[in-house]
Amino acid sequence: MSFVSPEFALLCLLFFPLYWQLVDRPKLQRALLLLSGYGLYATWSLTFAGVLFAYSVGIWLLGAWVSRHAKERLPTVLALVLCVSFLVYFKYYEFLRASLSDGLVHLGFQTSLPLMDLVTPVGVSFFTFQAVTYLVMAAQQPGQVRVLPDVLLFLCFWPSLFAGPIERAEKFFAQLDAGTTGRPLEVSLALYWIVLGAAQKLIFATWLGDTFVDPVFKYPEQQGGLTLLAAMVGYSLQIALDFGGYTLIVTGLARLLGYELPVNFRQPYLARNLQDFWTRWHVSLSSFIRDYIYIPMGGNRLGFNRTQCNVMLGMLISGVWHGPNWTFVVWGLLHGLGVVGLNFYRQARGPVLPAWLAHTLTLLFVTVAWVFFRADTLTGALNLLQGLWHNAHGFWHADFGQVVLLAVFTGVFLVLCRHAVDLQTRVVARIQSMSPWRVTPVMAVLIYLVIALGPSGVPGFIYYRF
């Protein structure tokens, strides 16, 4: 069930009053939250819910085992391998099988590796990485190992279940232990995030996808170069508004439940280099890779050259994590090469670029890399990029009215990014100054406008794929 569907909105109207009524009975309230998580997951697939429950029990058992052998390295390594093997099996088996078979055929070997009819559970990439944080916590802090209901709740906490942000086990359980959960936190801010996120997704991301992105990426050979360029820019904006909007919605919903989720976006398109970009974009993933992969591999402690290898591997994993397709591999490698190139540039003491030029070059690099993220195949991505210069229709074959509209939208978007924090502060303060009887109709009107200006159906979020 999508978080922007009418059915979900109706369930929220029924669920939240009951949930808040149980604030003085925390065990019963957490049981309701646990059941709601599995209930929402079961709307996608009852089998998925069963798989998630079995996986969560397995993680709980592995955590207990690891905590009893915390001074030994092997149990932790085995537990992590088993944990990640679940993700590899469901999400990457067919990709690995096909790639290996093709490689063997090119070497002259005829082979037929077994086929498996697997359906990837929704959100598997996210809750697997969350499980990793629990096992690491159990190994490093054996006294913090949790009872089964706590682990079940952590891995099926529905605001972050389907597409993140990736929550850390120690931070989630610290909130439980502090006794601050269950009561809504900063309601005005939560409402602002939910309405803004819904507008970003339903109005703007959907418009960008339908108008500029989807038709062009489907038939790039039929488009002029300017139209292809508009599609590239359009997708850069679409994915930011789509995923950023999703994060705002679920972060706001978590606040209404009494929980804080990690920050996932810090205006990434204001970045002045790729390192800066990755401290702003999908922060819960980039910080996970830094803390659980990059630093354990040595980080920057083993010399400059080894550091660059670690950076490349970390960015490659970031790409592969998104999906079983060579397009994601190339996307991750491009960002890895970009960050490594930046490090070599600094090592050579290259001149500091003007802020406007650094910002422009970063946006250009990110926009080109997004082509591989969006395209279905490497061939499709390369054809689109090649079509910018070599196209039968010519570069200027385009709907200039739409191109100008996109250029204006892009400019307004970047300006709003620069003033987003100030705007949020002002709007939230305004909401707080209003009495509840005034806030309710205002929010109802805003939500109605978002629905009215949005698509007729229920669009899926881009990151539901991962």
C-alpha positions, 0 to 999 in steps of 0.5 A, a space after each residue: 500500500 502506497 503512502 500517497 493512496 486514499 486507502 492509506 490516508 483512511 487507515 491513518 485516520 483510524 490508526 493514529 487516534 487509537 495509537 495515541 490513546 495507548 500512550 500510557 500503555 507502551 507495551 500495548 502501543 508497541 504491539 499495535 505498531 508491530 501489527 500495523 507494520 506487518 499489516 501494511 507489508 502484507 498488503 503488498 504480499 502475505 508471503 513477503 510478510 511471512 518472509 520478513 518475520 522469518 528473517 527477523 527471527 533469524 536476525 534475532 537468533 544471530 544477534 544473540 549468538 554473536 553477543 555470546 561470542 563478542 570477543 571472537 571475530 568469526 561468529 560476527 563475520 558468519 552472522 553478517 554473511 548470512 544476513 547479507 546472503 538473504 539480500 543476494 539470494 532474493 535480489 541478485 541471484 538471477 543477475 549473477 546467474 545470467 552474467 556468469 552464464 554469459 561469461 562462460 559462453 564467451 569463454 567457449 563453455 556451454 552451461 546451464 545454471 539453475 533458474 529460480 522463480 524469485 520475487 524480491 520482497 519490497 524494501 529488502 535492501 533497506 531492512 537488510 542493511 538495518 539488520 546489519 546495524 543490529 548484528 554489529 551492535 550486538 557484537 560491539 555492545 553485547 549488553 544491548 542485545 534485544 528481546 524478539 519483539 524489539 527486533 521484530 519492531 525494528 525491522 518492520 517499523 513501517 515508516 522506514 520499512 519500504 524505502 528507508 531511511 536506513 535506521 541504525 539499531 542503536 539509535 532506534 533502541 535508544 529511543 525505545 529505552 528513553 521512553 519518549 516514543 508513543 507521543 507525537 513529536 513536533 506536530 507542526 513540523 511533521 504536518 509540514 513535512 507530510 504536505 510538502 512531501 506529498 506535493 513534491 511527489 504527487 504534483 512535481 515529480 509526477 509532472 516531470 516524469 510524465 512530461 519530460 522523462 518517461 517518453 524520452 527514455 522510452 524512445 530516445 532515438 525519436 527525440 532531438 538533442 535538446 529534448 534529450 537534454 531536457 529529459 536528463 535535467 528532468 530526471 535529476 529533478 524528478 528523482 530528487 523530488 520523488 525520493 526527497 518527497 517520500 522521505 519527508 512523508 515518512 519522517 513526518 509520519 514517524 514523528 507522529 508516532 513519536 520516533 525520529 528517523 535519520 536525516 536523508 537529504 541536505 539539499 544535495 543539488 547545492 553541493 560544490 563537489 561530489 564529496 559534498 554531494 554524498 554528504 547531502 544525498 541519501 545520507 543514511 545510505 552514504 553514512 552506512 557505507 562509510 561506517 560499515 564498509 569504508 572505515 572497516 576496510 581501512 578508510 583513509 588510514 592506510 595511505 592515499 592509494 589504498 584510500 582511493 581503492 576503498 572509495 571506489 569499492 564503497 561507491 561500487 557497492 552503493 551502485 550495486 545496492 540499488 539493483 541487479 543491473 549493469 547500469 547501477 554498476 556503471 553509475 556507482 563506478 562513475 561516482 567512484 571515479 569522480 570522487 577519486 579524481 577529486 582526491 587526486 586533484 586536491 593531492 596535486 594542489 589544483 586551483 580552487 574553482 569559483 563557487 559557481 563553477 564548482 557547483 555547475 560542474 557538480 550538477 553536470 556530472 550528477 546529471 550525466 550519471 543519472 542517465 545510467 541510473 534511469 536507463 534500463 540498459 547500458 545500450 539505452 543510456 549510451 544511445 541517449 547520451 550519443 543522441 545529444 550530438 548525433 541525432 537524425 532530428 537535430 539538436 534543436 528539434 524540441 518543444 521550446 515552450 516545454 523546455 523554457 518551462 523546465 528551465 524556469 522550474 529548475 531555476 526556481 527549484 535551486 533558489 528554493 533549495 537555498 532558502 529551504 531551511 528559512 522557509 521551513 522555519 517560517 511556515 512551521 512557526 506560522 502553523 504553531 501560532 494557529 489554533 487547532 481549529 484553524 490548522 485542521 481546515 487549512 491542512 485539509 484544503 492543502 491536502 485537497 489541492 495536492 490531490 486535485 493537482 496530482 495524477 488520477 491514479 496512485 503513482 509508485 515511488 522510484 525507490 520502491 524498486 530497491 
